[in-house]
Structures are given as structure tokens and as C-alpha cells.
Amino acid sequence: SSGINAEYGVTGKKAVISRTDTLAGSVVTMNSCVENFMRNSGCTLVEAVNCATKHPAELLKCSDLYGTLDFGTAADFVIIDSDVNVLATFIGGDCVYKSTNFVGFLD
């Protein structure tokens, strides 16, 4: 049975209800979504990042806090390289993740 009390597992990039093939969601990362969108649409990195950040925040009517790095916003952001690998993650302006490949102002 699939319900609130169901147990879930991960198979590849899919979340499934345990001991079934019933799809319960996805565990794909946002950076791989951005990369896939660029590859399949032919858009630029800037366009793909806007589609993953700015535009959803505008649609959800929370762009006063999220989706940009404007003054007064939440200051949640990632630093990525040209291959869309995450180099560092910041929440509220604080670094919460730093890749061993990241060389920058945090060193």
C-alpha cells in the first residue's frame, strides 16, 4: 500500500515505495537538472540558472527573498564551475559546503 506511512527507498535517481516499482519522487540534483536543461534546450548557463532560481521564485511570489542576490534577499546561493559542478554552497550568507576543488576567497 502507498500512503503516508509507507517506507521509501532510492533506486538510481528515483525514489520508490519500498519493495515496489512505484515512483515516489526523484533524487536528481539541481545542478544536474541545470546541466540537462542546457544540453536539451541549447540555452546558456545564465539562462538555465535563471530558470532554476529567478523564474520559480517569481512564479511562487517569493522573489523578494529568493531567486536573486539583491540587497535584502536571503543570500542563499551556490558557486558553480562552467561544468555546473557545485564548488560551494551558502545559506544566509554562511558557507555550509566547500568542495575540495574550490579555490577562492574562502581559502
C-alpha positions as CSV (number, residue, x, y, z in Angstrom):
1,S,0.0,0.0,0.0
2,S,1.2,3.5,-0.7
3,G,0.3,6.0,2.0
4,I,1.8,8.5,4.4
5,N,3.3,5.7,6.5
6,A,4.9,3.9,3.5
7,E,8.7,3.3,3.6
8,Y,10.7,4.6,0.7
9,G,14.0,3.7,-1.0
10,V,16.2,5.1,-3.6
11,T,17.0,3.2,-6.9
12,G,19.3,5.1,-9.1
13,K,17.8,8.6,-9.5
14,K,14.4,7.5,-8.4
15,A,12.7,7.4,-5.0
16,V,10.3,4.5,-4.9
17,I,7.9,3.0,-2.3
18,S,9.9,0.2,-0.7
19,R,9.7,-3.3,-2.2
20,T,7.8,-1.9,-5.2
21,D,8.5,-0.2,-8.5
22,T,6.0,2.6,-7.6
23,L,7.7,6.0,-8.2
24,A,7.5,8.3,-5.2
25,G,9.7,11.1,-6.5
26,S,13.2,12.0,-7.7
27,V,16.5,12.4,-6.1
28,V,18.1,14.2,-9.0
29,T,20.3,17.1,-8.0
30,M,19.6,20.7,-9.1
31,N,22.9,21.1,-10.8
32,S,22.3,18.0,-12.9
33,C,18.8,19.4,-13.8
34,V,20.5,22.7,-14.9
35,E,23.0,20.7,-16.9
36,N,20.3,18.6,-18.6
37,F,18.3,21.7,-19.4
38,M,21.2,23.4,-21.1
39,R,22.0,20.2,-23.1
40,N,18.4,19.7,-24.2
41,S,17.4,23.3,-24.8
42,G,20.7,24.8,-26.1
43,C,20.4,27.7,-23.7
44,T,23.3,29.3,-21.9
45,L,24.4,28.7,-18.3
46,V,22.9,32.0,-17.2
47,E,19.5,31.2,-18.8
48,A,19.4,27.8,-17.2
49,V,20.3,29.1,-13.8
50,N,17.6,31.8,-14.1
51,C,15.1,29.0,-15.0
52,A,16.1,27.2,-11.8
53,T,16.2,30.2,-9.5
54,K,14.8,33.5,-10.5
55,H,11.8,32.4,-12.5
56,P,10.4,29.9,-10.0
57,A,10.8,32.5,-7.2
58,E,8.8,35.0,-9.3
59,L,6.1,32.4,-10.0
60,L,5.9,31.5,-6.3
61,K,5.7,35.2,-5.4
62,C,8.8,34.9,-3.1
63,S,11.3,36.8,-5.3
64,D,11.6,39.5,-2.6
65,L,13.6,36.9,-0.6
66,Y,14.8,34.2,-3.1
67,G,16.0,33.9,-6.7
68,T,18.4,36.7,-6.8
69,L,21.3,38.2,-4.8
70,D,19.7,41.6,-4.5
71,F,20.2,43.6,-1.3
72,G,17.9,42.3,1.4
73,T,17.4,38.8,0.0
74,A,18.2,35.6,1.8
75,A,21.7,35.2,0.5
76,D,21.3,31.5,-0.3
77,F,23.4,30.7,-3.3
78,V,25.9,28.2,-4.8
79,I,29.1,28.8,-6.6
80,I,29.4,26.5,-9.7
81,D,32.0,26.0,-12.4
82,S,31.4,26.0,-16.1
83,D,30.6,22.3,-16.0
84,V,27.9,23.0,-13.3
85,N,29.8,21.3,-10.6
86,V,29.0,22.7,-7.1
87,L,32.1,24.3,-5.6
88,A,30.5,26.0,-2.6
89,T,27.1,26.4,-1.0
90,F,26.0,29.4,1.1
91,I,22.9,29.7,3.3
92,G,22.1,33.0,4.8
93,G,25.5,34.2,3.5
94,D,27.3,31.5,5.5
95,C,29.4,28.8,3.7
96,V,27.8,25.4,4.6
97,Y,29.7,23.4,2.0
98,K,33.0,23.8,0.2
99,S,34.3,21.3,-2.4
100,T,37.9,20.3,-2.2
101,N,38.1,21.6,-5.8
102,F,37.2,25.1,-4.7
103,V,40.0,27.7,-4.7
104,G,38.8,31.1,-3.9
105,F,38.3,33.8,-1.4
106,L,37.4,31.3,1.3
107,D,40.9,29.9,1.4
